[in-house]
Amino acid sequence: ATGPDIALPHGFGSQRTWAFTVGLLAGAMDRQTLADLVAGTAITGYGDGAVTLAVPDPARADQFATTYRDLVARKLGEAMRRPIRLQVLTVAPDSGSGDLAETGDEDMAITDMADVGRGSRGAPPEIYPHGREGARQERPAVTRDTEAKVFVVPECGVSSRHAWSAILAELARAGAVGRANLDTWLRPASLIGRGEGGSLVVGVPTRLAQRRVASRLLADLEFAVLAVTGAPLPVEVVVANDWLASYPDQGLAGHGDRPAAVGESA
C-alpha cells in the first residue's frame, strides 16, 4: 500500500515516520519476518490519537491487529513521541477501498524516544551565486537524474530506504554528527547499492557533498551502519548519478532533469 506523505502531529511525514518505526522494529523482530510483514505497508491516516496503517492483504492485516499489535503500537508511539492507537486497513493491491479494524485502547504507548530527525524528501535546491556586476552568467548544464532501485539489505532484513532512515535516526540519536551537518550532507543522500566486499554505497548529489561526507563524516556513518545492521560494513560514498551511470543495472530510468550543481562537472 502506498499513498501521499501526510503530515503527522510530531512534525514529520508519514513515510519517514513509518520507515523509522520499521527501523525500531528491526531491533525487536526476526529480520526476515519483519521484511515479509511490512512489505507494501504504509501509514495512510491519523486522527484523534489513532494511526491508520494500510496493509495489502488480510492475512498480514490480521497479524498486525493481533500478534504484533502491541509491539507496533509501542514503536509507533516511540517514533511519534506520544500515545497512539493502531488501526489496520486492509487494502487490495488494485483497490482504493478497504476494511478498517481498530485495536483497543490497551494499545496506548507512552514514549521517551529521542528526536526522529527532520524529514527530507531529497536534496535541497542548489543555490547559484550571482556573478559580479557585468559578468555574463552561464546557464547551468542540465543533467538527467537516475533513480536507484530499492533493494533489501539482508544484514537488517529491511529495504534500503528503511535502512537509510534508520541509519539517519541512529546518527541523530547518538549526536556525534551535528544537526547542521546531518541535514546538509546526509539527509539528501540515500543507499543506492552494494559495492566491493559488501560495502554499502551511499549516493550524494554532488562532488562537494562526496568530499565532505568521505572526509569528515564517514567514521560516524559507519558506526551508525554497525548499530543498525549489526555488521561492520564499510561505506562507499559516491556521486549518485555518476555511480548509477557506471552501474546502470542498479538504477531505474531517468526520472527528471535538473541543473548541474556548481562545481559538479569534472
C-alpha positions in Angstrom: 0.0 0.0 0.0 1.3 3.4 -0.9 0.0 6.9 -0.6 0.8 10.5 -0.1 3.4 11.6 2.5 0.9 13.0 5.1 1.9 15.4 7.9 1.7 13.9 11.4 1.4 15.9 14.6 5.0 15.3 15.8 6.2 17.4 12.8 7.4 14.7 10.4 5.8 13.0 7.4 4.1 9.6 7.4 6.6 7.9 5.1 9.7 8.9 7.2 7.8 8.0 10.4 6.9 4.5 9.2 10.4 3.9 7.9 11.8 5.0 11.3 9.3 2.7 13.1 10.4 -0.2 10.9 13.9 0.5 11.9 12.9 0.3 15.6 11.0 -2.9 14.9 14.2 -4.4 13.4 15.7 -4.5 16.8 12.8 -6.5 18.2 11.9 -8.9 15.5 13.4 -11.6 13.3 14.6 -9.7 10.2 13.1 -11.9 7.5 9.8 -12.0 9.4 9.8 -8.2 9.6 10.6 -7.8 5.9 7.7 -10.1 5.0 5.4 -8.3 7.4 6.0 -4.7 6.3 6.3 -5.1 2.5 3.8 -2.8 0.8 2.5 -1.3 4.0 2.1 2.5 4.7 0.6 4.9 7.2 -2.4 6.4 5.4 -4.1 8.4 8.1 -4.1 9.9 11.6 -6.8 11.3 13.8 -7.8 11.5 17.4 -4.7 9.7 18.5 -5.1 6.8 16.1 -2.7 5.9 13.3 -4.2 4.1 10.3 -1.9 1.5 8.7 -2.8 0.2 5.3 -1.8 -3.4 4.6 -2.1 -5.1 1.2 -3.6 -8.5 2.3 -6.0 -9.8 5.0 -3.6 -12.3 6.5 -0.9 -9.8 7.3 -3.6 -7.3 8.4 -4.7 -9.9 11.0 -1.1 -10.3 12.1 -0.8 -6.5 12.7 -4.1 -6.4 14.5 -3.3 -9.4 16.8 0.2 -10.9 17.1 2.2 -7.7 16.5 -0.4 -5.2 17.7 1.2 -4.2 21.0 4.7 -4.1 19.6 3.9 -2.0 16.5 1.7 0.4 18.6 4.6 0.8 21.1 7.2 1.5 18.4 4.9 3.9 16.6 4.4 5.7 19.9 8.1 6.0 20.4 8.6 7.4 16.9 5.8 9.9 17.3 6.6 10.8 20.9 3.0 10.4 22.1 0.5 7.7 22.9 -1.2 6.2 19.9 -3.9 3.7 18.9 -3.3 1.4 15.9 -5.9 1.0 13.2 -5.3 -1.6 10.4 -6.8 -1.0 7.0 -6.8 -3.9 4.6 -6.4 -2.6 1.0 -6.3 -4.9 -2.0 -3.4 -4.1 -4.4 -5.7 -2.7 -7.1 -8.4 -1.3 -4.9 -8.8 2.1 -3.3 -11.1 0.8 -0.5 -10.6 -1.4 2.4 -11.9 -2.8 5.7 -10.9 -1.0 8.9 -10.3 -2.7 12.2 -9.3 -0.6 15.2 -7.3 -2.1 18.0 -8.3 -1.5 21.6 -7.3 1.3 24.0 -4.8 -1.1 25.6 -2.5 -0.3 22.7 -1.7 3.1 24.1 2.1 3.6 24.2 4.0 6.2 26.2 7.3 7.2 24.8 10.6 8.8 25.7 12.2 8.3 22.3 14.8 10.9 21.1 14.3 13.1 18.1 13.3 11.2 15.0 15.1 13.7 12.7 13.7 16.2 10.4 12.1 14.9 7.2 13.6 15.5 3.8 12.4 14.0 0.5 15.5 14.8 -1.5 18.4 17.2 -1.9 17.9 20.9 -1.2 17.7 23.1 -4.2 21.1 24.1 -5.5 21.9 27.8 -4.9 23.8 29.5 -7.8 25.7 32.6 -6.7 25.3 35.8 -8.6 28.3 36.9 -10.7 30.0 40.2 -10.3 28.2 43.1 -11.8 28.5 43.0 -15.6 29.8 39.4 -15.7 27.9 37.1 -18.0 26.0 34.3 -16.2 26.4 30.9 -17.7 23.2 28.8 -17.9 23.7 25.7 -15.7 24.0 22.5 -17.6 21.1 20.1 -17.4 21.7 16.5 -16.2 19.4 13.6 -16.2 18.6 12.1 -12.7 18.5 8.4 -12.4 16.6 6.9 -9.5 18.3 4.0 -7.7 16.4 0.8 -7.3 15.1 -0.1 -3.8 16.8 -3.2 -2.6 16.8 -5.4 0.5 19.7 -5.0 3.0 19.9 -8.6 4.2 22.0 -7.7 7.3 19.0 -6.0 8.8 16.2 -7.5 6.7 14.6 -4.3 5.5 14.6 -2.3 2.3 17.4 0.1 1.5 15.0 3.0 2.1 14.0 1.9 5.5 17.6 1.0 6.4 18.8 4.5 5.4 16.1 6.1 7.5 17.2 4.0 10.5 20.8 5.0 9.9 19.9 8.7 9.9 17.8 8.2 13.1 20.8 6.5 14.8 23.1 9.4 13.8 20.6 11.8 15.3 20.2 9.7 18.5 24.0 9.4 19.0 24.6 13.1 18.5 28.1 12.6 17.1 27.1 14.4 13.9 25.7 17.9 14.4 22.2 18.7 13.1 23.6 21.1 10.5 25.9 18.5 9.0 23.2 15.8 9.2 20.6 18.0 7.4 23.0 19.4 4.8 25.1 16.5 3.8 23.4 13.2 4.8 19.6 13.7 4.6 19.8 14.4 0.8 21.8 11.1 0.4 20.5 7.6 0.1 21.6 4.0 -0.1 21.9 3.2 -3.8 23.6 -0.2 -4.0 26.3 -2.6 -2.8 30.0 -2.3 -3.7 33.0 -4.5 -3.5 33.4 -6.5 -0.3 29.8 -6.0 0.6 30.2 -2.3 1.2 27.1 -0.1 1.3 27.1 2.5 -1.4 25.8 5.9 -0.3 24.9 8.2 -3.1 25.1 12.0 -2.6 24.0 14.7 -5.1 27.4 16.5 -5.7 31.1 16.1 -5.6 31.3 18.7 -2.9 29.0 16.5 -0.7 31.0 13.4 -1.6 34.2 15.1 -0.4 32.6 16.4 2.8 31.0 13.1 3.8 34.0 11.0 2.9 36.5 13.2 4.7 34.6 14.3 7.8 31.5 12.1 8.5 32.5 8.6 7.2 33.6 7.2 10.6 30.3 8.3 12.3 28.3 7.0 9.4 30.0 3.5 9.6 29.3 3.4 13.4 25.6 4.1 12.7 25.6 1.4 10.0 27.0 -1.1 12.5 24.4 -0.1 15.1 21.5 -0.6 12.6 22.7 -3.7 10.7 24.8 -5.5 13.4 27.6 -5.9 10.9 30.8 -3.8 10.4 30.0 -2.9 6.8 32.3 -0.5 5.0 30.6 2.6 3.4 31.5 3.9 0.0 30.4 7.5 -0.7 29.8 8.3 -4.4 28.1 10.9 -6.5 24.8 9.1 -7.2 24.3 10.0 -10.8 27.9 9.1 -11.7 27.8 5.8 -10.0 24.4 4.8 -11.4 25.6 5.7 -14.9 28.5 3.3 -14.4 26.2 0.6 -13.0 23.0 1.0 -15.0 21.6 -2.3 -13.7 21.3 -0.6 -10.2 19.1 2.2 -11.4 15.7 2.9 -12.9 15.1 5.0 -16.0 15.9 8.7 -15.6 13.0 10.5 -14.0 13.8 14.1 -14.3 16.1 16.9 -15.4 17.9 19.1 -13.0 20.5 21.8 -13.3 24.0 20.5 -12.6 25.4 21.9 -9.3 28.1 24.5 -9.4 31.4 22.6 -9.5 29.7 19.3 -10.2 31.2 18.8 -13.7 34.7 17.2 -13.9 
